[in-house]
Amino acid sequence: MNEKARSADPAAQRMLDVVKDRPAGTVWDRAAAQQPQCGYGELGLCCRICYMGPCRIDPFGDGPQCGVCGATADVIAARNFARMVAAGAAAHSDHGRDVAHALLLAVENPKAGYGIKDTAKLLKVASHFGIATGTRAVQDIARDLAKAALAEFGAQEGELKFAHRAPPARLELWRRLGVVPRGVDREVVELMHRTNIGVDQDAENIMRQASRAALADGWGGSMIATELQDILFGTPAPIRGKVNLGVLSKDTVNVVVHGHEPVLSEMLVLAARDKELVELAKSKGASGIGLAGICCTANEILIRHGIPIAGNFLQQELAVATGAVDAMVVDVQCIMGSLGELCKGYHTALVTTSAKARMDGVRYVPFDEHDPMSTAKEIVRTAILSFPNRGRVEVPDETMDVIAGFSHEAINYMLGGRFRGSYVPLNDNIINGRIKGVAGVVGCGNPKVEHDRVHIELVKELIANDILVVQTGCSAIACAKCGLLVPEAAAQYAGPGLTEVCETVGMPPVLHSGSCVDNSRILIALSEMVRVGGLGKDISELPVAGAAPEWMSEKAIAIGQYFVASGVLTVFGVGLPVLGSPKFTKLLTEDFAGSYGGCWAIEPDPHKIAVRMIDHIQAKREKLGISKAKERVLFDMEMRRELKAET
Ligand code: NFS
């Protein structure tokens, strides 16, 4: 496979060329070495739940049609899928729990260095939890909120507080279906129990609990992460930044933060500006200290501080291969196991910081939550000391401007003004047809498909059809790299209606809302669109759709399921490990539409994903009686070729 077919990003292509003959290899080489991948696993038909197995179902009907225990293809596929939901929900929610801890710490140990950055949001979120505010001291309110948030994770009964932020019609539907989430710990444990050998053997019933666990993530763990991070570190507002490997300056000591939780990276932002450390860096011949991010932690510090992003998930190894990363500091999630060996071939100091995520043979600097600044300084010092050991440095030139930080609040103010912040203008523009609808395009990169290509082609086609796109995660980074997340992109790529709105407000046609836990911002935005009125009574009536075109993580499956259960059509690219059970596939892709008003769709081709989403949005507009006779701009072959030439 040539490097061009591996990635649509010129910077990644250039680095793939650079590392071609180096022994370490990359994720793409390892993906090639795995071919052909297990067909049973691909179809969801392999079961390793008990040790009478492993079992597999013959998809052609000639071999075994059930496992040793008697589980059918439907049950095996459903259990596997549900366990992905459980793992994904656990990952996001544990992130949320750590943030709640940090909030408590900010109150109880002010010396730790965390404070309350957004008091207005603290009061608002406290009110959702029924915590008295009035004339009470901020510290007392924050303490109550942190404790209440922590208690939410283990809530054994009742309904999650944030679930009540959903439109009343949605909440009622969840009640009818028996899926209003309790604490996420409770839901994940029950889901793991029910998918054990010989417990729940009804795919539909398994998915009921999977929905409940997913909702406990989206409207619980993830939403707590987002909201409490905003309180602690500030609610994002539009901010300019830069993206792609070219942000790694050759002259500065470069610290790359990779992972997910901002509790340490927020401190690294400060440590990188520390006068003494900057002097130390200069004494080693550097011009200063540079900080850049990879994956979702990058999104977190971009949306709050404008710190540059070096790349998305599939670029983590390529960043090291530039030879310009003096330290890479990782915490949890999406950290490739190859980094330890890879960094040995370079001067890069790899540092793990989370007790939950250590790597064999890799230096561990435990994150001291009571004195995070000293951890941050130690890491920066490590980077400075490794700077003089640099070998060959080959940094691609590519960087791109990006405007990020479109929190739900920022969208509110941007459209409605500082003093009358509201979603009314958005709804009005949807009703009058300038904006046809809203699409959330999110998720990872996956070497099974050409890196970034599916994200970019899909998003371009959506905005050309006057659909406002909201992004998070590695998908946002992919589109940022090719210049879609700046206001000027509207005139170049968007349809006339969306361009008009973007130019009036001065916003990009593609809005970067943050990391993957920040998908909860999209849930809040959708609820707000319903509340404002004119677009139906439930999320499922809105002209909106979602996609994760290059997904790979279990977290993406949890997100997909909570969007579906919240009433949104959610299209997954690449493939989905369920196709071995036609009945289970039908449940996800058809039957759910009847019960939740939202369902899954599986479609790897970006153009076909776009068509599916546009048709869905159009159908919703017709149902709402707001559809005017405006034709879909179907991309013909020539337009698609042009797209390819551009990306
Ligand atoms: Ni999301 Fe973040 Fe990226 Fe995928 Fe991984 S970084 S939480 S899982 S790969 S989008």
Residues whose N, C-alpha, C, O or C-beta is under 5 A from the ligand:
A	BS01	NFS	C295 C296 F313 C334 G443 C444 G445 G473 C474 C516 S553 K555
